[in-house]
């Protein structure tokens, strides 16, 4: 399929590097481009590409590369309307995502998890549940490892759990998950998708190749998903309420399952160690996906008990001077930050801010007025957030240029017994390459208090 083809991998980063290696192994002639300057690349990465004979062009995406090109594999972070991609389309050059590539090089069955919030925790937890089962499994996609880094050569007995973003789905055409999981749909990435209709359409692409022999797992408690179109796959619904009629639900302090006229208790709620009602919803989604793929009740209970959460998602960092520090850098939109605020008792000190994705902060500010005693806003959205927080009646609102200055300010305000929560409600791209880098910086700031 790829042998002797001239293929351009557009954008390096993790997914680009993984795609380049897979394509090289398939016999393709590969070039990688990235707008970042060469000096910003990890030396080990550049040496690895050089050893494989893969050309790396840094500092931009030259148009002359389009001559005699057979395919472009695009990093999901690259906007679809850059000049090189527009020129490629005019020449009829196919463009696919790294996610599509990952699907094309595997025979494994895929459980794909998408949604606005909760998909990382759901995918990680589903991976833990499958790990207890009888089939070999792995987790990748928008979490841990690019999917192409783990999918290549996997046989049909494998199950791959993939966290999937709307950006990745934009350039998917044959991607066909055995199970498509939706956590929720709320406004997000409108700077990229422009409208909610476009955003929902991108999410729906997860179902576009499914058949009646596949499954789509849907959260009945989410208003946004009630409006989501349905494909031909069998719907497996989940809900916090037994009265909803859902297939997977909670009743009498148990995660329960009713299917084909049979009802069973799968696992006690106490097996789930991560806090919050939203995490019970995430667990229901993961359980539903695992159950339809044959994971037993006993294996589900063991997987729930083993799971300890996801880095950068309501992650306990430490307690210093009686103040608890929580890293929720994965909260890249207002709705996710609202969930974080509601996970703690009122009195939180909130750090929020970052790249402007065109979100509305009104609802977040209203919740912060009830749950936070202070909010320190930083980064590109500092002014917008501060204005919304002040208008909503948050007691103390301050602005700082960056996270480090915001952390210093909020730490001065913290008292023993309080919680300092990094839940930015924004992407990281104004000052960091990723939410992981942002979360690591926050954790470094916290651990620096030891000195």
Secondary structure, DSSP 8 states (H G I E B T S, - for coil): --TT-EEEEE--HHHHHHHHHHHHHTT-EEEEEESS-GGGS-HHHHHHHHHHT-EEEESB--GGGGTT--EEEE-TTS-TTSHHHHHHHHTT-EEEEHHHHHHHT--SEEEEEE-SSSHHHHHHHHHHHHHHSSS-EEEEESSSS-THHHHTT--TT-EEEEE--HHHHTT-SS---SEEEE----S--HHHH-SHHHHHHHHHGGGTT--TTSEEEEETT-HHHHTS---SSEEEEEES-GGG--SEEEETTEEEEEETTEEEEEEEGGG--S-SHHHHHHHHHHHHHHHHTT--HHHHHHHHHH----TTSSEEEEEETTEEEEE-TT--SHHHHHHHHHTS-S-EEEEEE-B--S---HHHHHHHHHHEEEEEEESTTHHHHHHHHHHHT-SEEEEESSHHHHHHHHHHH--TT-EEEE--SSBSTTT-SSHHHHHHHHHHHHHGGG-
